[in-house]
């Protein structure tokens, strides 16, 4: 069902809060152990109840109906009627996945996956039926209807209902729309409605945002009481709501824990009232970033709602800070505008002061604006408890997941692009790294393995580490596989670090069998490529029998780069500080020339090929030989090269501008920036430069020299 235009804004709030409610449900279910925590179950129940109430309000009957079955199961758990079992928790987790798909499809106005919905409805009814002395008849089609028999305790329904509904005055102010109930009631049977206008005040005292009407509604037909409960589930506790059966036998007394029948009703809307209030202009907040992907079973595709351009939830303090800085800028601009007609020599000190203030305000404004895009990495980490839960069950392993540094902030774009590489790393750690309980016990370890995800800031960058205490990398096996595939020469000797980094080579895998978890040799290559695309660096360290640590270094943002300016001839280039290992003044005795033209530099115990930017980009340099210039040692993908430059200039932050949108992709160039004097400087793509040099034979020469 689509939402009319006047409800579009509040519907967005409902969809967002429903996703947040599902995150709460999933987190609570994952932490639910064999001993039921009543407060935890209550939290899960309230989240489900809010989703159900909001869905019914907007007319999303299928979402409300499905959530009703989930709510019934949770209600029996919190009341102690039904024990908390692993089967029930797993079914409820799958129900959360299904609800995500239903909400996404509803928002995008796409059809729902009826097969998946029916299957999970059947699973929920199966669990509910196990403890019922008199199970619901097989002909009952939906969980809501199945629960009605338990509520009413009678097989027959009255032939009609009289409904009295008197809302609170501020109903409209909370963005509720009572008239939508008529469309839903009309579907149940013949309806006659009468409006009571006795509460209308004189015209001069009338508040257009207040609701003064009440209604008496007569319904004819065999209508289950549960259907009425669903339609009016959004009603606030201050409203008067009465259901009186007409023309037939009244329902029996309600079952324990069920709503009272034929008495004034007040459907609790703890979550829904919060959702409607949040939609007010002063309190509405932007939606959080797109939900992290879930490891849900393959089923209905979840499609993004049309027109959704993505949004960020921003703390009020950050917005206030920007507003204050803009005010400071206006004051400074007003001060400097007084010099437009000329400068008195006596005013030079005041001009310098104004320019200094302008520079300071501009820098602070830039930092504040960048902070708006900063989000805690918990948005990426929050998906992993579910992934670890599902994969550990599938692989028959016991795993404890530890998260630290969830509050560490980084740019929204970086956060979105690092999510998939992290999933690859976690899945590989679970599949290849951590052993089965039997093997761990045989190796003298605890049967439960540990997987840690940590994030922290270091030197202006963000570090993400994925650590496990599993078997570690089998270096002999890795080296054997690499030689079988001609990735390493038969007589070539590699260090432990070089052997570990072989797992990042395209198509490399040591898995004996290909599974849907890993083993196709594409995951780790994708990890390194995606991290390189972000201007980051990944490295691995492993000790056989003790575990592995994968360390990812990333820039905090992709919009601004901390760079080193270098000069080659008359051209200026920018190199990311993340890629620079060190800078060396070349000594003549350390330079060798191979094949008459290629130079290599001996740096301690290894030979570095020398890459000349003048040859790469066709620039006339001051230095043709490594003996006459400076070498900037760059590292990417586990390889190092020395880049020959004429001079080192300043280090500064530069704003990255894409070349591809205006020109085309250039090998070895990541983008461009405009310097303070208005000149354009190209930004060096370190991984691309090293790869380009290897294709020209430099890499082969380096391997031969080693």
N, C-alpha and C positions, 0 to 999 in steps of 0.2 A: 504494500500500500504506500502511495506517495504522500508526502506532506505538503499541505497548501503553503502558499508563499508567506502568509503572516506567521506561520509557525516554524519557518525554516531556521531562524536563528536559534530558537530554543531547542530545536531538534538537534542542531550541531552540539549543543551542550549535553544533551541526553546521550548522543552517540559517544562523545568523549568520556563522559562520566561512566558510561556502561563499560567501556574498555578499562578504565581505571578500576572499576568494581571487579571485573574479571581478573585483573592482576592481583587484587586483594584476595579473591577466592583461590586462585592458583597458588599464591604464596602460602596461604593458610593451609591448604590441602597438603602441600609438600612438607609442611612442618608438623602435620598431624601424625602422631605416632600411634603405637598400639593402645596406649592409655589416652583416652579422649580428653582434651583440654576444653572445658565447657566454654570458656571465654573465646577461644579460637573458633570453635564451632559457631558461636553466636555471631562473631564477626563475619564469617563466611555466609551464614544465613542472612544477615542484614544486607550484604552486598547482593545476594541473589534476589532478595525481596525488593530491593530498590530497582533492579533491572526489570523485574516482572511488573512492578507498578508503573514505571515509566513506559514500558512497551504497551501496556494496556491503554494508557492515556493517549498515546499517539495512534492507537489502532493497529499496532503490530501484533495481531492476534497470535500468529504462529510463534513468535518469539516469546510472548507472554505464556502461551500454553506449554511450550517446552520448558521454560523456566519454572513453571508451576510444579512439574514433576520433580525437578531438581530441588526445589524448595521443600517439597513434601518429604523427600528422603533426608534432607538436612534437618528438618523439624523433628523427625523421629529420632535422629541421632542426638540432637541437643536435649530432647526430653528423656533420653535413656531408654526409649522403646526399642531402638535398634543399635547393636554394637557397631563400633567403627572398625571396619575390616579393610584389608588391602584391596580386595575386589571392589568395595564401594568407593574407596579413594580413587582407584584407577578409573572407574566409570565416571566419577565426578570430574576428574581431570579431562577426560575425553569430552565430557559435556561442556566444559569451559572452552575447549577448542571449537566445538560445534557452535556454541553461542557467539564466539568471535566471528566465525564464518557467516553466521546468520545476520549479525549486526552489520558486518561489512557489506554483505549482499543487499541488505535492506537499505543501507545508506546509498549504495550505488544503484539502487532500483533494479537489481538483478534477481533472477529466480533463485530460490533456495534449493539446497541439495536434499530433496525429500527422502531419498534412500538412506542417507546418513542420519537424518533426523529420526526416521522411523526405527532404524537399527538401535540407536541410543535410547529412544523411548522404550523399546522392548527390553533393553538391558536394565533400565531403571525400574520398569514394572516387574521384571523378574526378581530383582533384589527386594522390592517392596512386598512382593507376593510370598516370599519365603517365610515371613513371620506372621502373616495374616492367617487367622483361623479360617476365615471365609474369604478366599481370594476374589477379586473383582471378576465379573463375567468376562469371557474372552471377547465378547462382542463390543466391549467398551473401547473406542478408538483412541483416546488420548489420555495422558496422565491426569489431566484436570478432571475428566469425566470419571476416571477410575477412583479418584479420591472422593468424588461426590457421594458415592455409595457409603463410604466410611463416615462421611460427615452427616448425611441425612439419616442413615440407618434404615432406609425404606426403599423398596423397589419402585414404588409409584411416586410420581411427582404431582403437585397441584396443577390444576388446569389453568392457572393464571396467578398473577402477582399484582399487588398494589404497592407502589414505591412512593415514598414521601422523601423529597430531597430539599433541604433548606441549607444552602451554603453560607459560609462566613462572608462578611462584607468585603474583606480584602482578597477574595478569591481571584479576581481578575488582576489585581496588583501583583500577585505571585505568578502571573503569566499562565494560569490554568484557563482552560476553555471548556466550561460545563456543557455547552451545546453539542460537543462531539459525542457525548454519551447517547444522544438521540439516534445517531446513525448506527451505533452498535446495538442499541436496544431494538431498533426496527428490524434487525436481522434475526432476532430471536423469535419474533411472532408479531401478531397484530398489536398496535400500540395506539393509545389515546392519551395525550398529555395536556394538562391544564396548568397555565402559569398563574401564580399568585402574586399580585402586585401590591398587596396591602402594606408592604414595608417601604414603598416609594415615598420619599420626602417631597416637600414643595420644590418647585423648579429652581428657586434661588438657592436652595440648600443641597441640591443634587451634586454628588461627586461622580464625574464620568468614569473614574477608575474603580468605583465600588460596585458591588453586586447586591441588588435589592430584591431580586426575584427569587421565588422558590417554586417548586414544581410538584404536582401530583401526577403520577403516571400509572396507567392501567395497562397491563400486559396480558394477552390471552394466548394460551398454548402450553404444551408440556415443556416447561423451561426449567432446567436444573438450577438449583440454588447457587451452585458453584459458578455458573455463568454470570450471574448477577454480581457475585463477589469480585470476579475478574474485572468486570466493566467499571465498578466503583472502587477498585482497589487504591486509586490515587487520592481518595477523599481525605481531607484533613480532619484531625480529631475534633476540631471545633465545629464541624458541620453536623447537622441533624440528618440522619439517614435511617429510614425504616423500611423493612421488607415485610409485607403481610400477604400470606398465601390466600388465594380466592378460588372458589369454585371446585374445591377438591380437598383431599386429605392433606393436613399440614405435615411438614417434615417432623420426624422424631427429634428428640433432644440431641444436641450435638455431641459428638465424641469428645473425650477429654483432649484439650488443647486446640479444638476447632473453634471457629467464630460462633458466637451466639446467633440463633436465628430468630426472626420475627421480633427483634428488639432493636432499639436505636443502635446503628452501626457506626463505627469510626475506624476505618481501615488505616492502620499505621503507615505513614509514608516517610519514615525517617530519612531514607535516601532521596526520595523524589522531591520532598520539600527543599532539600539542600540543592538539588539540581535546578529547580525553578528559581530559587533565590539567586543562585550564582549567575543567572542570565541577566540580572539587572545591569543597567549601563555602568554603574559605579563599581560593580563587583565582578563583572564578566572577565574571564581570563582567557588568553590565547590557549589553544589546545597544545598538548605536549607533542614532541616529535612522533613521527610515525611509529606505530608499535613495532617492537622487535619481532622478527619472525619466530614462530613457534615450531617445535618439532612435531606438529600434528600429523596424524595419518593422512595419506593422500586421499583426497575426496573432492569436495566442491572447491573450485579455485576461489580464493579471496581476492576480489577486485577492489581497487581503490576508487573511492567516490569521485565522480567527475567534478572537475573544477577545484579539487583540493590541491592547493599549492604548497602545503606544508606550513607549519607554524611553530612557534616556540613559546613556552611558558616563561615569562620574564618576571623576576622579583621586583616589587614596587620600588625598593631601594635603588636598584640600578636605573630605573626610569627617572626617579627623582634626582639622582646624581647628574644625569644628562641634562635635565631641565635646568638645574643650577648652573652647569657649565655653559650652556647656551646663553643664559643671562649674563654670565661673566664675559663671554665673547662679545655680546652686544655693547656692554659698557666699554670694553677695550676698543671696539670698532668706532664708537662715538668719540672716544678720546683721540684716536688717530685721524678721524675725519677732519678734525680742526686744522690739520696740517695740509689740507688739500690745496689751499690758496697760496701756500708758500711757507717757508721755514725760517724763523728768526734764529740766528746763531745761538741766542740765549736759550732757545727751546730744545737744543740738541739732546740734552740729558733727559728731558721729558719724553722725547721721541724714542730714545734708546730704551727707556723704561717701558714705554707702551709696546714696543716691538718684543721686548723680553716677555712681557705679560701675555702678548698674543701667542708667542711660541709655546709658553707654558700651558695656556688654556687649550691650544690646539692639540698638544700632546696628550693632555688629560682627557680631552673629548675623544680622541682616537682610542685611547685605552678603555674608556667607558663604553664606547660603541662596540668595541671588540668583546667586552665582557657580556654584552647582550647575547652574543652567539655562543657563549660558553655554557656548556651543560655538564652536569656530573656524569661520570662514566658509568654510574649505576644504571643508566638507560640501556647500556650495552650489556652490563653484567647481569641484569635481572632475568634475562632469558635462560641463563645457564643452570640454575637449580632444576628447571624442568627438563632441560636437555640431558643433564647428568642423571636425573631420576629415570628417564625413559631408557637411555642407552645402557645404564648399569643393569636394569632389569633384563634388557634384551641380551646383553653379553654375559649375564649371570656373574656379575662382579659386585663387590661391596665397595662403595666409594663415598668418602666424606669430602664435600666441597667446602673450601674456605675462601671467603672473599675479603679483601682488604683494600682500603683506599677508594671506596665507592664514591666518596665525595670529591675526588679529584676531577677538576673541570678541564675540558678541552673543546675545541671548536665543533659546532654541530655537524659541519661537513665532514670533518675528520672522524667524528663519532659514528656517523652513518656508514662511512666507507671501511672502518676498521671492524665492523661487526662480523662480516662474513669471514675474514681471515681468522678472527678469534674462534669462530665456530669450527673451522677446519682444525685448528690447533687443539681445541678441547676434544673433538671427536677422535683425533689421532692419539691423543694422550690416553683416552679411555680404551681404545681398541688395541694399540700397539704398546703403550707404555705400561699401564697398570696390569698386573697379573690377576689371575683368578684366585679366589680365597685359598684353594688347595695349594697352588704354587707358592703363594706368599708364605703360608705356614711352613711349607717344606724349605723355604729359603730363610726361615727364622724371623719373618716379619709378622706384623699384625695382619689378620685376614682382611681388614678394611684398609684399602688404599686411600691416599690423600692426594687431592688435586687442589692446587692453590692458584687463584687469580689475584694479582696485586697490581695496583697502579699508584704512581707517585711522580712528583716533579723532580727533575734533576737538571741543573744548568740551563734553565729556560726551556727545557723540553719535557715531554711526558714519557715515562717509562712504563711499559706494561709487561709483566712477567707471567708466564704460564709454567708452573712447577708441578712435578709429580714425583712420588717416591717409588716409582715402578722399577722395571728391569733395566732401564736405560737403553742406549743404542748399542746394538751388536756391531762393533766397528769392523770386525773381521768379515762378517756377512755383508756389510755395506760395501766394503772394498772389493769383495769378491764379485758382487753384483755389478759394481761399476766397471770392473775389468771385463766381465762377460759382455757388457753392452758397449765396450770400447769407449767408455767415458773417461777412463784412466789408462795410460800406457802400462803394459805388463811390468816394466822395470821401474816405473815411476814411484818414488817414495813420497808419502804424504804425512803431514802432521795429524795429530788427533783432531785438531780444529778443522783442518781441511777435509778429513774424512766425515766429520759430523755434518759439514755444510753440503756434502754430496746429496743429502736428502732433498735439498731445494732444487736440484737439477730437473729439467722437464722430463716427465715420464718415468722418473725413478721411483721404485717401490721395492720393498723386501717382503711384502705380503705373499704368503704361499697361495692364498685363495682370495679371489675378488669377492667382496661383499658390498651390501648397500651402505656400509659404514665407512669403509676405506679400502685401499688396495689397488686403485686404478692409477696411482702415480700422478694425479693431477692436483691434489689438494695443496701440498707444500709449495709447489711451483707457483700456484695461484696466490698463496700467502705472500711469498716474496715479491711477486710482481705488483700486487695491490699495495703493499707497504712501500715499495719503491715509488709507485705513482703518487703516493702521499708525501714524498720527500723524506721518507723515513728509512730505517735500517733495521734488519733482523739478524740475530745471531743465536746459535744454540750451543749449549755446553752440556755434556752428559758423562756420567760415570756408570759403567756397566754394573748392574746389580743395585745401584743406589737411586737412580732416577735421572730426569732431564730437566733442564730449565731453558725455556725459549724467551729471549729478551727482545722486546720491540722498542725502538726509540723513534718517537714521532714529534713533529713540530706541533705547537699548540694551535696553530691556525694555518690555513692554506692561503689566506689573503695577504699575509705579510711574512717576509722571509728575513731571517737574520743572516746577512751575507758578508762575504769578504770581497771588496773591490780589487780587481787586478788589472794591470795595463799590459797590453800587447801592441807594440807600435803606438798608434794614435787612438786605438780602440780600447774601451773599458768594458770588462766583463764582470759578472757577479757570480760567485761560487757560494753555495750554501755552507754555513759553518758546520752543519751536521755531517757533511761529506768529507771535510778536511781532517786529516789525521795530524799532519805537521807540515811545516814549511822549512825548506833546507837551502842554505847557501851552498851551491855545488862546489865540491873539491875536484880538481882536475883528475887526480889519480883514481877516483871512484867511477869515472865514466868510461865505458867501453863502447866501441862501435862494431856492430855485427853486420855482416853482408854488405859492408861498405857504406851503409847509410843509416841503419837503425841504431839508435843509441839506447843503452840500458845503464841504469845507475845502481850501484851496489849500496844498499841500505842495510847495514848490519849483516844479517845472514841471508838476505834474499836480494834478488835482482828485480828492479822495477823498470818496466818499459817506459820510455819517455815519450809522452804525447805532446806534440807541438801545436798549440792553438793556431799559430800562423798558417800551418799546413792544412789544418782542419777547416778553417773558415776563410782562407785566402787573404790573409792580412800581412802587410809588410812589417816585420818585427825589427826590434833593435838587436835581438840576440838570435842567432841561427843555431847555436850549439848550447847544449846543457851546461857546458863549462862557463858560459858567459852570462847565464841568467839565474833565475830562482826556480826551484822546483816546489810545487804545491802537491803534496801527496794526498791523493783521493782514494777512498775505499767505497766499494759498492758490490753487493752480491758475493762477498768473500774475496774479491780481487782488488789489487792495488795498482795504481799507476802514478807516475810523476808527471804533472802537467807543467810544461815550461812556460814561464811568463817573464816579462821584462821588469815588472815592478809590482810591489804590494802597496795598495792605497789604504783607505780607511775601512773600518768595519761599521756597517750601519744596517738598519732595517729598511727594506725596500718593499714597495707595493707591487705585487705580481700582476702583470697584464698578459693575457693570452695572445699568442701569435696566430693560432689556428683560426680564430674568428675573423681576423683581418687579412691574413696571408695564407700560410700553409704550415704544416708540421715540418720542422727542420731537425735532422738528426743531431743530437748533442746539445740542443737548445730547448730549455723548459719554458721559456717565456721572455718577457722584457720588462723593463721598468724605466721610469723617467727620473733622472737624478735632479739634485737641487738646482743645477745650472741650466736645466732644460734639455740636456742631451739624453739620448736613449742608450741604455746599456742592456746587453743581452745576458740572460741568466743561464748559466751552464747546467745542463742535465747530466750529472755525474754518472749514473748508471748507463745512460744512452751513449755518453762519450766513451766510456770504457768498452761497451759492447761494439761501438763503431770501430774503435781501435783494434779490437780482437779480430773483426772481420777483415781488416787490412793486413793481418798477419802479425801484429805486434804481440798478441797473446801467445801465439805459437813460438815466437822468438823468446818470450819471457820464460815459457815452459822449458825450452831448450837450454836457456842460460841457467835455469835452476838445476 
